Amino acid sequence: MNRKVTIGIFLVTALLLSVPLVAQQFTQEVNWSVMDFVVMGTLLCGSGLMVQFVASQSRNAAYKLGVLMAVGTGLFLIWINLAVGLIGNEDNPANLMYSTVILIGLVGGISAGFKPLGMSYALFATAGAQFLVPFIAMMIWHPPVDDGLYKIIVLNTNIAIFFAGSAILFRRASHAQDRT
């Protein structure tokens, strides 16, 4: 791994974490614990290092963009789920299903050896799982059908679209690899 890029990842992580650190000095609205900083620092730094490692597996631009999109979408999903929860609030047990979505992507990518075609399959499966989460939650918990439910479905669908977009980029990288 490139040492300058790795240092950059740590510096960007520190810079991003400084925003809530400074903000909580001036307002009661931001109230992060030490554990919040540790978790977010680990997520940010780990995501950056994962992008660096996986993207180094290929010189193909579609592959690199697919990695960035997949990891970025996964980071967004984890971050929003920890902060406020996608279904109800962060304490709603339905939100635990999103862990499965992330695991499908991780296990699929590792099982594929980070090869583009396998990554494509893994990300399509991840997109499908993401799309299904609110519908499975509706079958289990029977929430009221209102605007909030529709917003959850729209948000989940949009996240699934980003995972599917990543899968399409990996598929494109696979086709480019086949031509060489």
N, C-alpha and C positions, 0 to 999 in steps of 0.2 A: 504494500500500500504506500502511496505517496505521502511522505512525511509532512509536506507543506499543507496538503489537503486535510490530513488528520488534525493538524494544529488548527487549521481554519474551522473545522467542525467543532472543536472544543471552544474556540473563541466565539463563534456564532451562538453556541449553546449558552455560554456565560452571558453574552450580550442579551439574548432573549430572556434569560432568567433575571437579568437586572431590571427589566421593566416592572414586573410585579413587586420586586424587592423595593424599588424606589417608590412605586405607587402606594404601597402600603404604609409608607412613612407620611403620606399626605392625606390619606382617606381611609375611612373605616370600611369602605366597600370592598377593598382588596385585603384579604386576611389569610395569607398562606402560612401553613405550618412548615417546619423543617422537612417533614415527610413529603409535603406537596412539592417542595423544591427538589428533593431527592428523586421522587418519582418522575417529575417532568424533565429534570436534567438527564435521567437515565433514558427516558423515551426519546428526547431530542438527540442526545449524543448517539444512542443506539441506532436510531433511524438514519442519522447521517453516516455512521460507520457502515451500516448495512447497505445503503445506497452506494457508498464508495466501493465496498467489496464486491457486491453483485454486479455493479456496472462495469467493473474491471474484467469481468468474464467475457466481454465482447467489445469489439470496436464499433459495432453497428449502432447508429444513432437511434433507430427505432427501439432497439433493445434497451439502451440507456434511458430513453424517455419512458419506456414501459416500466422500468425499475423505479424511476423517480415518481411516476404517477401511482404505482402500486403502494410504495412505501409511504408517500405523502397522504394518500387516501386512508391507509391503515392508521397512520399517526393521527389524522383528523378524527377518525372514528373512535379511537381510544381516548383521545383528549376530550372530545365533547361528551363521551359517555362517562368519563370520570368526573368531569366538571358539573354537568347538569343532568346527564342521562338522556337517552333518545326517547325512551318510552317512560312517561311519567317523570320521576326524578331519579337522581343517581342511586337511590336505595331500592328502586323497583327491581324485583328479581328477574323480570323479563329482560332487563339489560344484560344479564349474564350470558344470554344467547349470542351476543356480539363477540364474546371470547371465542366461540366456535368459529365464527366467520374469520377471525384473525388466524386461528389455528389451521383452518383449511388452507389459507394462503401460504402460511409458513411451512406446514408439512408438505403441501403440494410442491412448493418451490424446491425444498430440500430433496424430496423424492425424485424430482425431475432433474436433479443435478444442475439446476439453474440453466438448463438448455432452453432455448426459445420456445419450441413447440410444447414442451412439458409445462413451461411457465404459462403459456397461453391457456392450456387446459386447467391449470391450477387457478388462474385468475377468473376464468369463466365460471368455475365451480364456486369461487369466492363471491362473485357477483350474484350468482343464483341464490346462495345462502343468505347474502345480505338482503336481497329482495324478499325472501320468504320470512325473515324474522318477524316483522309486524303481523303477518297473517297467522303464523304459529302462535304468537302471543295473544292474538284475538281469539283463537280457538281455545286456548287454555284459560285466559283470565276474563273473557267476555266484557271488554270495556264498552262504555256508551259510544254509540256512533254519533260523532259530532265533528266540528271543525278541527279539533285537536288530533283526532284519529286520522283525518285526511292529511293533515300536515306531517304527521309521522310517516305515513305511507309515501308522501311526496319526497320527504327528506331521505328516506331509505332508498327509494328508487333512484334518486340523484347520486347517492353514494355508490349504489350498484352500477350505475352508468359509468362512473369513474373507474371502478374495478374492471368492467367490461372493456372500457377504452384501453386500459393497460393490457388486457388480454389481446385485443386487436393489434396493438403495437408489437407484442411478442410474436403474434402470428405473422405479422409483416417481416419481422426480423428473421423468423424461421424460413420464410419464402426467399428472402435475400440470401440466407445461408445456403439454401438448396441450389441457388443459381451459381454459386461460386465453386 
